[in-house]
Structures are given as C-alpha cells and as structure tokens.
Amino acid sequence: MTKTLTFAVMHFTVAFSVAYLITGSFLVGGLVATIEPAINTVAYYFHEKFWQRMTPEKQASLRLGLRSVFDTYALKSS
C-alpha cells in the first residue's frame, strides 16, 4: 500500500504541474490533479492485484495474444 500512496503523491504533483502549465489556472490544475490521479491510483491498485494473481502460463498466453494483435495491426498500417 505504501508503494501505491507514494505513486499517488508523485502522480498528483505531475498532474497539477502539467495542468497548471497548460491552463495557467490553479483551480483547473487542482481539479485535474485531484480527480485524475485519484482515479488512476485506484486503477493502479487493482491492476497490481490482477498481475499478482496471474500465473506464468496466463502471462505467456496474454503476451502471445497481444503480440498477435500488434503484429496484425502493424501489417495493416504499413
């Protein structure tokens, strides 16, 4: 959980900085920096839980499936 919280602090700082630099508004920067990282932090926590439950066999199968999708896409976009 500590890793997740430190990630949230870093993410908040980056989100605020980018939003503020783009808009020049502390309000917009604050809103973006509060909402977006909060949602991403929760998503990150569950993403980590998901990967902890993945067996090596399932990971290999997922890699093969993704490779197939990206290979097909690369051929179509050439």
N, C-alpha and C positions, 0 to 999 in steps of 0.2 A: 504494500500500500504506500510505503514511503516513496518508491520509485514513481508511482502514479501522481502523488502530490507534488513532487519536485518537477515532474513533467508539466503539471498544470501551471505552476508558477512561471516556468520558462515560457510556456505557450501564451499565457496571459500577457507577459512582457512583450513578446514578439508581436502578438495580435494588436495590442494597443499601439505600439510604435509604428507598425505598418499603417493601421487605420488613421492614426493621427497625421502621419506624414502625407498620406494621400488626401485627406479631407481638411486638415488644419483645425479640426474640431475636437476638443477634449470630450464633449458629450458623445459624438459618434465613435471616437476612439474607445471611450469607456464602455459603450454599449457593445460594440463588436468584440472588444477584449473580454467582456464578461460572458456574453452569450455563446460565442463560437468555441472558445476553449472549454467552457463547462460541458457543452455537448460532446466535444471531441474527447475530453477526459473520461467521461462515462463510456464512450465508444471504445476508447483505448483499453480500459479496464476489462471490458468483455472480450475484446479482441485477444488480449493476453490470455484470458481464461480459455478461450476457444483453442488457441495454439498449444496450451499446456495439455489439453485433452487429446490432441492429435497424435496418433501413433505414427511411427516412421513409415509404415505401409500406406497410411492415408495421406501423409505428406508427399510421398513419392507419386501416388496416384494423382493428387492435386497438381503437382508440378508438371506431370505428363499432360494432363488436361489443359492447363494454362499454356504450355508450350505449343500444343496443337492449335489452340485458339489464336495465339500470337503469330504462329507460322502462317496460318491461313490468312490472317489479316495482312501480314507483310506481303504475301503474294498478290493479294487483291489491290493493294495500294501502290504497287510498283508501276 
